Every structure is written in C-alpha cells, then in structure tokens.
Amino acid sequence: MTEKRSFDAIFVGGGVIGLSCAWRAARRGARVAVLDQAEPPAGATRVAAGMLAPVGELAFGEPALLEMTLASAALYPDFVAELEAATGETTGYARQGALHIALDRDEAAELRRVHDLQRSLGLEAEWLPPRRCRELEPGLTPSFNGGVHAAGEAAVDPRALTRALLAALGSEGADVQTEDGVQAVTEVGSEPEGPAHAMVRTGTEVVAGLYEGERLAGVRTAAGEEFRADVVVLAAGAWSGRADWLPEHARPSVRPVKGQVIELRSRDGAPPCERIVASERVYLVPRDDGRLIVGATSEEQGFDTAVTAGGVHELLREAYRLLPDVAEMELVDSMAGLRPGTPDNVPLIGPGAIEGLVLATGHYRNGILLAPLTADAIAAVLASEPLPEAAAPAHPARLSLVAQRANKDKRTAENPRESPASPEAPDRAAELAARGAALAEAAEAAERAAEESR
C-alpha cells in the first residue's frame, strides 16, 4: 500500500545545503522533509575541507560570486552560534585566518596580481615577505617568495556541521530514519517552539514527480511512498542535473567536477599549522584534533569517484613542498567527491523552470561557505518573499536570459535589418542579468587599474 505524507516543503538532497535550508524553513514554521539516498554526511559534504575563504579564493571575472561569498561569510558567526546554542553540538568553526604562499617567482607574480585585485576591492589582505610569513607559520618550507595573509578567513568542519544541523532539525521535532531503522533526534536541543515538524529520511531514492496539472506537487520514492508538498526544493548537488524525475527542461544545468582529498593526522595531536595554508596548487586546513585536510584536485571526469594514485601523489607532493612536516604525519584517509558546477560558477538559488520547483544547487567549490546565505534565501522564497538582495545574482532565470541574448545576437548578426524582438525573459531575470553585467564591468575595470599600477 502506498504511504502518503504531506509537508510544506520537500528537500531532495541532505548535504549541508539541503539540511541548512530545511532547518531555516522549519525555524520559520514550515513542515519539512529531507530525502537523500545516502546517510549524511555524504557527497561533496563528506569530503569538503570547510574553508570559509572568500578573499583568498577570489578569482578574476567573478564579481557576483564574490559578493555572495562575502555576504555568507559575514553570516557564519551567528549561524554557527545559533546552531551550537540550540543543540550543544560543536561545528569546528574557527576564524584563524589564511596564508597564501608563492613558492617560486612565477607564483609570486600571479599572487601579487591577485593581491592587487584584492586591494582594489577593499578586501582584507596583506602582502608579507618570507620572514613575516614564517613568523606566522614556522613550519613553512625554507625557500619561497612571500605570501598574502588574509586574517579574516575561517574554516568549519563540514561533518561536525552536518551533525549539528541534524540535531537542530531534531529541536524542531524531527526524526532521522536510516536504512537500519529510525533514530530519533528530538531529544537533542530544545523542544520545538511551535507547530513546525521535520523529517530526515536517508536511503531514499526519488524516482518520480507528482503533479497537479503543470505544478510539481511532490515526489514518489523507489519504495512507493508519496510525499506531497507545496514546494519541492532540489538540493542534490552534482546529481541535480540528472534528476530524471523532472521534465528535461526543468533539470538544472549542473555538472559534476571531481575533487580528491586526503586526510592526515599529527602523531602528537598538534596540527602542523595554526591557520589555513595554501599555495597555487594545494590547500591545507588544520583541525583542532590534529588532523590536516589536504585538497583538492579538480577533474572533469563525469561521475567517477575513484581515488587515484596520481591524485594522492599530487596532493602529498604539493603539501610537502609547502609544509615539509607533513611527511611525518599519518595518512588517515583518501576520498573523492563531486562538486556541482554551473556554466558561470554561480549557484542556482530560487524558483525553478516549473511551478512548485525551487533550486538550491550548483554551489561548486563554495557549498559550505554559501550555506547560511542559501538557507536564508530559500526560507524567504518558501515564505513567498522576494529573493534576498545578497542572493540575487544566483537567480536561476539568469542562465535562460543569457541563452536568449546569445540567440538574439546570433539572429541579429545573421539578419542585421531584423527588428529587435520584445524581451522574453522575466523582468526580475533581466534586472539580475543587468546587475551581473555591471559587476563584471567593475571587476574588469579594477583588474585594468591593478595592471596599470604595477
């Protein structure tokens, strides 16, 4: 017999993004269900290093993404404080700063170029000579060409963050049902403050959408259960683009990007560095318990998640070039995950292509960092409020507008005398595209100014 349940929102995907969004929605009184094939932490969440580094990860030509990452980083202290207060769980959040090292002259030239851009945007970043870098991190390699210190950068432990989010959902009345049975988490944290209720179901594959006319009204699982809701939120990470239970035109433009990571552990329990340390090819993120996360490769290999000897060798080699003490550390684990990439590296947050579908996916390298901002944005959308200004660049309509403009330009080039067609995209999408273009022009101007000042 088919079991049927009703919620205000169903979240397909139980990584940090899906859990954060579900928790925020539940806090605002929504009845939510989180469905995932795996048991959290899984997917990209399980292998993520947890860097919260919008300044150090700055890239040319991505002004909209920078705006979002800075906004979300500013939300993190209150986000984790609320989680930890509600549950008694720790998240491993620490604002220890980051040190980006140039190992040779070529890397120094590129790092100075990035630093010029950072300064032109008013970001907190200081160029340091080798001696000053070594004062901050005595274990650095003896020979290098300087570095950039971003004192405000932070990190969080994604696995600990996942445990805290599950416990926080428990404070809203949730049960976590795994393949082995039901584990109630309602005893963790405070009692629910209102009528909100939440459910997290793992080992659950969504195989079909349920429709009322053209509106997506729920999902059906491989076990035959039906879950109905006003909204279905797709938060399935790299698998979002393969959600074949959605019509083809509604599947988001998300692709998997493989990343291999290794986990080391200090034999004396002390981490080999106090802050995030990174070079052009690798980053090292210390944990308080003596572990060191070393990442990450970036490979266009489809859905392959095999750990390779070459990937592990590359990470160990580059980590040793940066911090020689890693040679004496224990190799604890090696793993590979799939980042959800989009055509412009900006996530998809907001209404999907069909009624009843909302997207919270495509966060690529910034899923952990963008979790607070994404959660607030999705909670607002579910409450029929406008997408928050800070999340506006991630509106999914932007991609369809870009495609429309490209087609229009092509038609104009082929038929110069053809009169311009009336806009087909929603007004909101047009506003977002215009804003993104303005940000891109500002970034290009800043880059030109940086080049001229050198």
Residue, then its C-alpha position, 0 to 999 in steps of 0.5 A: m500500500t502506498e504511504k502518503r505524507s504531506f509537508d510544506a516543503i520537500f528537500v531532495g538532497g541532505g548535504v549541508i545545503g539541503l539540511s541548512c535550508a530545511w532547518r531555516a524553513a522549519r525555524r520559520g514554521a514550515r513542515v519539512a522533509v529531507l530525502d537523500q539516498a545516502e546517510p549524511p554526511a555524504g557527497a561533496t559534504r563528506v569530503a569538503a575541507g570547510m574553508l570559509a575563504p572568500v578573499g583568498e579564493l577570489a578569482f578574476g571575472e567573478p564579481a557576483l560570486l564574490e559578493m555572495t561569498l562575502a555576504s555568507a561569510a559575514l553570516y557564519p558567526d551567528f549561524v554557527a552560534e545559533l546552531e551550537a546554542a540550540t543543540g550543544e553540538t560543536t561545528g569546528y568553526a574557527r576564524q584563524g585566518a589564511l596564508h597564501i604562499a608563492l613558492d617560486r617567482d612565477e607564483a609570486a607574480e600571479l599572487r601579487r596580481v591577485h593581491d592587487l585585485q584584492r586591494s582594489l576591492g577593499l578586501e582584507a589582505e596583506w602582502l608579507p615577505p618570507r620572514r613575516c610569513r614564517e613568523l606566522e607559520p614556522g613550519l613553512t618550507p625554507s625557500f619561497n617568495g612571500g605570501v598574502h595573509a588574509a586574517g579574516e578567513a575561517a574554516v568549519d568542519p563540514r561533518a561536525l556541521t552536518r551533525a549539528l544541523l541534524a540535531a537542530l532539525g531534531s529541536e524542531g521535532a524531527d526524526v532521522q530514519t536510516e536504512d537500519g531503522v529510525q533514530a530519533v533526534t528530538e531529544v537533542g536541543s530544545e523542544p520545538e517552539g511551535p507547530a513546525h515538524a521535520m523529517v530526515r529520511t536517508g536511503t531514499e531514492v526519488v524516482a518520480g514527480l507528482y503533479e497537479g496539472e503543470r505544478l510539481a506537487g511532490v515526489r514518489t520514492a523507489a519504495g512507493e511512498e508519496f510525499r506531497a508538498d507545496v514546494v519541492v526544493l532540489a538540493a542534490g548537488a552534482w546529481s541535480g542535473r540528472a534528476d530524471w524525475l523532472p521534465e528535461h527542461a526543468r533539470p538544472s544545468v549542473r555538472p559534476v567536477k571531481g575533487q580528491v582529498i586526503e586526510l592526515r593526522s599529527r602523531d602528537g595531536a598538534p596540527p602542523c599549522e595554526r591557520i589555513v595554508a595554501s599555495e597555487r596548487v594545494y590547500l591545507v586546513p588544520r583541525d583542532d584534533g590534529r588532523l590536516i585536510v589536504g585538497a583538492t584536485s579538480e577533474e572533469q571526469g563525469f561521475d567517477t569517484a575513484v581515488t587515484a594514485g596520481g591524485v594522492h601523489e599530487l596532493l602529498r607532493e604539493a603539501y610537502r613542498l609547502l609544509p615539509d612536516v607533513a611527511e611525518m604525519e599519518l595518512v588517515d584517509s583518501m576520498a573523492g567527491l563531486r562538486p556541482g558546477t554551473p556554466d558561470n560558477v554561480p549557484l542556482i538559488g530560487p524558483g525553478a523552470i516549473e511551478g512548485l520547483v525551487l533550486a538550491t544547487g550548483h554551489y561548486r567549490n563554495g557549498i559550505l561557505l554559501a550555506p547560511l546565505t542559501a538557507d536564508a534565501i530559500a526560507a524567504v522564497l518558501a515564505s513567498e518573499p522576494l529573493p534576498e538582495a545578497a542572493a540575487p545574482a544566483h537567480p536561476a532565470r539568469l542562465s535562460l536570459v543569457a541563452q536568449r541574448a546569445n540567440k538574439d545576437k546570433r539572429t541579429a548578426e545573421n539578419p542585421r535589418e531584423s527588428p529587435a524582438s520584445p524581451e522574453a525573459p522575466d523582468r526580475a531575470a533581466e534586472l539580475a542579468a543587468r546587475g551581473a553585467a555591471l559587476a563584471e564591468a567593475a571587476e574588469a575595470a579594477e583588474r585594468a587599474a591593478e595592471e596599470s599600477r604595477 
